[in-house]
Amino acid sequence: MHARTILAILALVFLVAAALRLARDGGQIKPASKTWLLVGGIFAAVSGWLWFK
């Protein structure tokens, strides 16, 4: 399995975790959900860069 595929899957996992955390917090962005979003965004950016490189 390629690194770009693994990173894309991890990005999806982290972004889903962020969405669940946001839903649990009533739609307010708190430090935990901000962290999940940041990590998911980083993984998505790196994965996108690898896919379109």
N, CA, C and O atoms as a CHARMM CRD file, in Angstrom:
* protein
*
  212
    1    1 MET  N      0.84600  -1.17200   0.00000 PROA 1      0.00000
    2    1 MET  CA     0.00000   0.00000   0.00000 PROA 1      0.00000
    3    1 MET  C      0.89600   1.24200   0.00000 PROA 1      0.00000
    4    1 MET  O      1.88100   1.30300   0.73700 PROA 1      0.00000
    5    2 HSD  N      0.55600   2.21100  -0.81400 PROA 2      0.00000
    6    2 HSD  CA     1.35100   3.42300  -0.94900 PROA 2      0.00000
    7    2 HSD  C      1.12700   4.36900   0.22600 PROA 2      0.00000
    8    2 HSD  O      0.08400   4.34200   0.87900 PROA 2      0.00000
    9    3 ALA  N      2.12600   5.20000   0.47600 PROA 3      0.00000
   10    3 ALA  CA     2.03900   6.17400   1.57100 PROA 3      0.00000
   11    3 ALA  C      0.89800   7.15700   1.32700 PROA 3      0.00000
   12    3 ALA  O      0.22500   7.56900   2.27200 PROA 3      0.00000
   13    4 ARG  N      0.67500   7.53800   0.06400 PROA 4      0.00000
   14    4 ARG  CA    -0.40300   8.49500  -0.22000 PROA 4      0.00000
   15    4 ARG  C     -1.77300   7.92100   0.12500 PROA 4      0.00000
   16    4 ARG  O     -2.66500   8.65500   0.55200 PROA 4      0.00000
   17    5 THR  N     -1.94300   6.62600  -0.05600 PROA 5      0.00000
   18    5 THR  CA    -3.21400   5.98600   0.29500 PROA 5      0.00000
   19    5 THR  C     -3.38700   5.92000   1.81100 PROA 5      0.00000
   20    5 THR  O     -4.46700   6.18800   2.33800 PROA 5      0.00000
   21    6 ILE  N     -2.31900   5.56400   2.49200 PROA 6      0.00000
   22    6 ILE  CA    -2.38000   5.48100   3.95500 PROA 6      0.00000
   23    6 ILE  C     -2.67200   6.85200   4.55000 PROA 6      0.00000
   24    6 ILE  O     -3.49400   6.97500   5.45800 PROA 6      0.00000
   25    7 LEU  N     -2.00100   7.88500   4.04000 PROA 7      0.00000
   26    7 LEU  CA    -2.23100   9.23200   4.55200 PROA 7      0.00000
   27    7 LEU  C     -3.64900   9.71900   4.25200 PROA 7      0.00000
   28    7 LEU  O     -4.24400  10.42500   5.06600 PROA 7      0.00000
   29    8 ALA  N     -4.18800   9.35100   3.10400 PROA 8      0.00000
   30    8 ALA  CA    -5.56200   9.73200   2.77600 PROA 8      0.00000
   31    8 ALA  C     -6.55400   9.06600   3.72700 PROA 8      0.00000
   32    8 ALA  O     -7.51800   9.69500   4.16300 PROA 8      0.00000
   33    9 ILE  N     -6.32000   7.81100   4.04300 PROA 9      0.00000
   34    9 ILE  CA    -7.19600   7.10200   4.97400 PROA 9      0.00000
   35    9 ILE  C     -7.08700   7.71000   6.36500 PROA 9      0.00000
   36    9 ILE  O     -8.09800   7.90500   7.04000 PROA 9      0.00000
   37   10 LEU  N     -5.86800   8.00900   6.79600 PROA 10     0.00000
   38   10 LEU  CA    -5.68400   8.63300   8.10800 PROA 10     0.00000
   39   10 LEU  C     -6.32200  10.01600   8.16200 PROA 10     0.00000
   40   10 LEU  O     -6.90400  10.38600   9.18200 PROA 10     0.00000
   41   11 ALA  N     -6.22200  10.78000   7.08700 PROA 11     0.00000
   42   11 ALA  CA    -6.87400  12.09300   7.04100 PROA 11     0.00000
   43   11 ALA  C     -8.37300  11.94400   7.22100 PROA 11     0.00000
   44   11 ALA  O     -8.99300  12.70000   7.96800 PROA 11     0.00000
   45   12 LEU  N     -8.95100  10.97400   6.54200 PROA 12     0.00000
   46   12 LEU  CA   -10.38100  10.73300   6.67300 PROA 12     0.00000
   47   12 LEU  C    -10.74900  10.34000   8.10300 PROA 12     0.00000
   48   12 LEU  O    -11.75500  10.80700   8.63900 PROA 12     0.00000
   49   13 VAL  N     -9.94000   9.48800   8.71600 PROA 13     0.00000
   50   13 VAL  CA   -10.19900   9.06100  10.09700 PROA 13     0.00000
   51   13 VAL  C    -10.15700  10.26100  11.04300 PROA 13     0.00000
   52   13 VAL  O    -11.04400  10.42300  11.88100 PROA 13     0.00000
   53   14 PHE  N     -9.13000  11.10000  10.91300 PROA 14     0.00000
   54   14 PHE  CA    -9.00200  12.25700  11.79300 PROA 14     0.00000
   55   14 PHE  C    -10.11400  13.27800  11.56200 PROA 14     0.00000
   56   14 PHE  O    -10.60100  13.88000  12.51900 PROA 14     0.00000
   57   15 LEU  N    -10.52100  13.48200  10.31600 PROA 15     0.00000
   58   15 LEU  CA   -11.59500  14.42700  10.04200 PROA 15     0.00000
   59   15 LEU  C    -12.94800  13.91400  10.54200 PROA 15     0.00000
   60   15 LEU  O    -13.79000  14.70000  10.97400 PROA 15     0.00000
   61   16 VAL  N    -13.15100  12.61000  10.48200 PROA 16     0.00000
   62   16 VAL  CA   -14.37500  12.03000  11.05600 PROA 16     0.00000
   63   16 VAL  C    -14.36200  12.18200  12.57200 PROA 16     0.00000
   64   16 VAL  O    -15.38800  12.49100  13.17800 PROA 16     0.00000
   65   17 ALA  N    -13.19400  11.96400  13.18500 PROA 17     0.00000
   66   17 ALA  CA   -13.07200  12.15800  14.62700 PROA 17     0.00000
   67   17 ALA  C    -13.36200  13.60900  14.99700 PROA 17     0.00000
   68   17 ALA  O    -13.99600  13.87400  16.01800 PROA 17     0.00000
   69   18 ALA  N    -12.90300  14.54700  14.17700 PROA 18     0.00000
   70   18 ALA  CA   -13.18400  15.95900  14.42000 PROA 18     0.00000
   71   18 ALA  C    -14.66800  16.24500  14.31500 PROA 18     0.00000
   72   18 ALA  O    -15.21900  16.98300  15.13200 PROA 18     0.00000
   73   19 ALA  N    -15.32400  15.66600  13.31400 PROA 19     0.00000
   74   19 ALA  CA   -16.76500  15.87200  13.15300 PROA 19     0.00000
   75   19 ALA  C    -17.53900  15.29600  14.33300 PROA 19     0.00000
   76   19 ALA  O    -18.49200  15.91100  14.81200 PROA 19     0.00000
   77   20 LEU  N    -17.13700  14.13100  14.79600 PROA 20     0.00000
   78   20 LEU  CA   -17.80200  13.54300  15.95800 PROA 20     0.00000
   79   20 LEU  C    -17.59300  14.40200  17.20300 PROA 20     0.00000
   80   20 LEU  O    -18.51800  14.59000  17.99400 PROA 20     0.00000
   81   21 ARG  N    -16.38700  14.92100  17.37300 PROA 21     0.00000
   82   21 ARG  CA   -16.09800  15.76800  18.52800 PROA 21     0.00000
   83   21 ARG  C    -16.88900  17.07300  18.45400 PROA 21     0.00000
   84   21 ARG  O    -17.40100  17.55300  19.46500 PROA 21     0.00000
   85   22 LEU  N    -16.98400  17.64400  17.25100 PROA 22     0.00000
   86   22 LEU  CA   -17.78700  18.85800  17.08300 PROA 22     0.00000
   87   22 LEU  C    -19.25100  18.60200  17.40600 PROA 22     0.00000
   88   22 LEU  O    -19.90500  19.42800  18.04200 PROA 22     0.00000
   89   23 ALA  N    -19.76100  17.46500  16.97100 PROA 23     0.00000
   90   23 ALA  CA   -21.15200  17.11900  17.26200 PROA 23     0.00000
   91   23 ALA  C    -21.35700  16.93400  18.75800 PROA 23     0.00000
   92   23 ALA  O    -22.38100  17.34700  19.30300 PROA 23     0.00000
   93   24 ARG  N    -20.38800  16.31400  19.42400 PROA 24     0.00000
   94   24 ARG  CA   -20.48800  16.09800  20.86600 PROA 24     0.00000
   95   24 ARG  C    -20.44300  17.41300  21.63600 PROA 24     0.00000
   96   24 ARG  O    -21.07200  17.54700  22.68600 PROA 24     0.00000
   97   25 ASP  N    -19.68700  18.39400  21.10300 PROA 25     0.00000
   98   25 ASP  CA   -19.54700  19.69000  21.76400 PROA 25     0.00000
   99   25 ASP  C    -20.61900  20.68300  21.34200 PROA 25     0.00000
  100   25 ASP  O    -20.53300  21.86300  21.68100 PROA 25     0.00000
  101   26 GLY  N    -21.60800  20.23100  20.62200 PROA 26     0.00000
  102   26 GLY  CA   -22.70600  21.10400  20.22100 PROA 26     0.00000
  103   26 GLY  C    -22.34000  22.09500  19.12800 PROA 26     0.00000
  104   26 GLY  O    -22.93500  23.17000  19.04700 PROA 26     0.00000
  105   27 GLY  N    -21.37900  21.75500  18.29200 PROA 27     0.00000
  106   27 GLY  CA   -20.99900  22.60900  17.18000 PROA 27     0.00000
  107   27 GLY  C    -19.98200  23.68400  17.53100 PROA 27     0.00000
  108   27 GLY  O    -19.58400  24.46000  16.66300 PROA 27     0.00000
  109   28 GLN  N    -19.55700  23.74200  18.78000 PROA 28     0.00000
  110   28 GLN  CA   -18.55400  24.72500  19.18100 PROA 28     0.00000
  111   28 GLN  C    -17.15400  24.14100  18.98800 PROA 28     0.00000
  112   28 GLN  O    -16.89100  22.98800  19.33100 PROA 28     0.00000
  113   29 ILE  N    -16.27500  24.95700  18.43700 PROA 29     0.00000
  114   29 ILE  CA   -14.90500  24.48600  18.23400 PROA 29     0.00000
  115   29 ILE  C    -14.12900  24.70100  19.52900 PROA 29     0.00000
  116   29 ILE  O    -13.83400  25.83100  19.91900 PROA 29     0.00000
  117   30 LYS  N    -13.81600  23.61400  20.16500 PROA 30     0.00000
  118   30 LYS  CA   -13.04200  23.62800  21.40000 PROA 30     0.00000
  119   30 LYS  C    -11.65100  23.09000  21.09800 PROA 30     0.00000
  120   30 LYS  O    -11.41500  22.61300  19.98800 PROA 30     0.00000
  121   31 PRO  N    -10.71700  23.15100  22.05200 PROA 31     0.00000
  122   31 PRO  CA    -9.34200  22.72700  21.75500 PROA 31     0.00000
  123   31 PRO  C     -9.22000  21.30000  21.21500 PROA 31     0.00000
  124   31 PRO  O     -8.40200  21.04700  20.33100 PROA 31     0.00000
  125   32 ALA  N    -10.00700  20.38200  21.72400 PROA 32     0.00000
  126   32 ALA  CA    -9.90900  18.99400  21.24300 PROA 32     0.00000
  127   32 ALA  C    -10.33000  18.87700  19.77900 PROA 32     0.00000
  128   32 ALA  O     -9.65100  18.22500  18.98700 PROA 32     0.00000
  129   33 SER  N    -11.44600  19.50500  19.42100 PROA 33     0.00000
  130   33 SER  CA   -11.89100  19.42400  18.03200 PROA 33     0.00000
  131   33 SER  C    -10.96400  20.20600  17.10900 PROA 33     0.00000
  132   33 SER  O    -10.77300  19.82200  15.95500 PROA 33     0.00000
  133   34 LYS  N    -10.39000  21.29200  17.60100 PROA 34     0.00000
  134   34 LYS  CA    -9.43500  22.05800  16.80200 PROA 34     0.00000
  135   34 LYS  C     -8.19100  21.21600  16.50800 PROA 34     0.00000
  136   34 LYS  O     -7.63300  21.28100  15.41300 PROA 34     0.00000
  137   35 THR  N     -7.77000  20.43300  17.48700 PROA 35     0.00000
  138   35 THR  CA    -6.60700  19.56700  17.29400 PROA 35     0.00000
  139   35 THR  C     -6.89800  18.49100  16.26500 PROA 35     0.00000
  140   35 THR  O     -6.07800  18.24000  15.38200 PROA 35     0.00000
  141   36 TRP  N     -8.06500  17.84800  16.36700 PROA 36     0.00000
  142   36 TRP  CA    -8.43400  16.82700  15.38500 PROA 36     0.00000
  143   36 TRP  C     -8.49800  17.42700  13.98400 PROA 36     0.00000
  144   36 TRP  O     -8.04300  16.81000  13.02200 PROA 36     0.00000
  145   37 LEU  N     -9.06600  18.63400  13.86700 PROA 37     0.00000
  146   37 LEU  CA    -9.15500  19.28300  12.56200 PROA 37     0.00000
  147   37 LEU  C     -7.77500  19.63000  12.00900 PROA 37     0.00000
  148   37 LEU  O     -7.52200  19.46500  10.81500 PROA 37     0.00000
  149   38 LEU  N     -6.89100  20.10600  12.86800 PROA 38     0.00000
  150   38 LEU  CA    -5.54600  20.45800  12.43900 PROA 38     0.00000
  151   38 LEU  C     -4.79000  19.22800  11.94500 PROA 38     0.00000
  152   38 LEU  O     -4.18000  19.26100  10.87700 PROA 38     0.00000
  153   39 VAL  N     -4.82800  18.15800  12.70800 PROA 39     0.00000
  154   39 VAL  CA    -4.12100  16.93400  12.31400 PROA 39     0.00000
  155   39 VAL  C     -4.72400  16.36500  11.03200 PROA 39     0.00000
  156   39 VAL  O     -3.99300  15.95900  10.12800 PROA 39     0.00000
  157   40 GLY  N     -6.04800  16.33500  10.95200 PROA 40     0.00000
  158   40 GLY  CA    -6.69800  15.85100   9.73200 PROA 40     0.00000
  159   40 GLY  C     -6.36100  16.70600   8.52600 PROA 40     0.00000
  160   40 GLY  O     -6.15700  16.18600   7.42900 PROA 40     0.00000
  161   41 GLY  N     -6.30300  18.01500   8.72100 PROA 41     0.00000
  162   41 GLY  CA    -5.94200  18.91700   7.63000 PROA 41     0.00000
  163   41 GLY  C     -4.51300  18.71600   7.15300 PROA 41     0.00000
  164   41 GLY  O     -4.23600  18.75000   5.95400 PROA 41     0.00000
  165   42 ILE  N     -3.61500  18.50700   8.09800 PROA 42     0.00000
  166   42 ILE  CA    -2.21200  18.26600   7.73000 PROA 42     0.00000
  167   42 ILE  C     -2.08800  16.97400   6.93300 PROA 42     0.00000
  168   42 ILE  O     -1.42800  16.93500   5.89500 PROA 42     0.00000
  169   43 PHE  N     -2.73000  15.91700   7.42900 PROA 43     0.00000
  170   43 PHE  CA    -2.67600  14.64700   6.70100 PROA 43     0.00000
  171   43 PHE  C     -3.30700  14.77900   5.32000 PROA 43     0.00000
  172   43 PHE  O     -2.79500  14.21600   4.35300 PROA 43     0.00000
  173   44 ALA  N     -4.40900  15.51300   5.21300 PROA 44     0.00000
  174   44 ALA  CA    -5.06700  15.70500   3.92200 PROA 44     0.00000
  175   44 ALA  C     -4.17900  16.50200   2.97000 PROA 44     0.00000
  176   44 ALA  O     -4.10200  16.18900   1.78200 PROA 44     0.00000
  177   45 ALA  N     -3.51100  17.52900   3.48600 PROA 45     0.00000
  178   45 ALA  CA    -2.63900  18.34800   2.63700 PROA 45     0.00000
  179   45 ALA  C     -1.45700  17.53500   2.11400 PROA 45     0.00000
  180   45 ALA  O     -1.11900  17.60900   0.93200 PROA 45     0.00000
  181   46 VAL  N     -0.83800  16.77100   2.98900 PROA 46     0.00000
  182   46 VAL  CA     0.30700  15.95400   2.56300 PROA 46     0.00000
  183   46 VAL  C     -0.14000  14.87800   1.58100 PROA 46     0.00000
  184   46 VAL  O      0.53600  14.61800   0.58500 PROA 46     0.00000
  185   47 SER  N     -1.26900  14.26100   1.86200 PROA 47     0.00000
  186   47 SER  CA    -1.78200  13.23400   0.95300 PROA 47     0.00000
  187   47 SER  C     -2.11600  13.83900  -0.41100 PROA 47     0.00000
  188   47 SER  O     -1.78800  13.26000  -1.44600 PROA 47     0.00000
  189   48 GLY  N     -2.75900  14.98600  -0.40900 PROA 48     0.00000
  190   48 GLY  CA    -3.07900  15.65100  -1.67300 PROA 48     0.00000
  191   48 GLY  C     -1.84100  16.00900  -2.46100 PROA 48     0.00000
  192   48 GLY  O     -1.80700  15.86800  -3.68300 PROA 48     0.00000
  193   49 TRP  N     -0.81400  16.47800  -1.75300 PROA 49     0.00000
  194   49 TRP  CA     0.44400  16.81000  -2.40600 PROA 49     0.00000
  195   49 TRP  C      1.06400  15.56200  -3.04100 PROA 49     0.00000
  196   49 TRP  O      1.58600  15.62600  -4.15400 PROA 49     0.00000
  197   50 LEU  N      1.00700  14.42900  -2.33600 PROA 50     0.00000
  198   50 LEU  CA     1.56600  13.19500  -2.88300 PROA 50     0.00000
  199   50 LEU  C      0.76600  12.68900  -4.07200 PROA 50     0.00000
  200   50 LEU  O      1.34700  12.14400  -5.01100 PROA 50     0.00000
  201   51 TRP  N     -0.55900  12.85400  -4.05800 PROA 51     0.00000
  202   51 TRP  CA    -1.39000  12.38700  -5.16400 PROA 51     0.00000
  203   51 TRP  C     -1.15400  13.20600  -6.42400 PROA 51     0.00000
  204   51 TRP  O     -1.15300  12.65600  -7.52500 PROA 51     0.00000
  205   52 PHE  N     -0.95200  14.53400  -6.27700 PROA 52     0.00000
  206   52 PHE  CA    -0.86000  15.39900  -7.43900 PROA 52     0.00000
  207   52 PHE  C      0.55900  15.83800  -7.76000 PROA 52     0.00000
  208   52 PHE  O      0.76700  16.73800  -8.57300 PROA 52     0.00000
  209   53 LYS  N      1.52400  15.21000  -7.12900 PROA 53     0.00000
  210   53 LYS  CA     2.93100  15.54300  -7.34900 PROA 53     0.00000
  211   53 LYS  C      3.40900  15.03400  -8.69000 PROA 53     0.00000
  212   53 LYS  O      4.57200  15.22500  -9.04400 PROA 53     0.00000
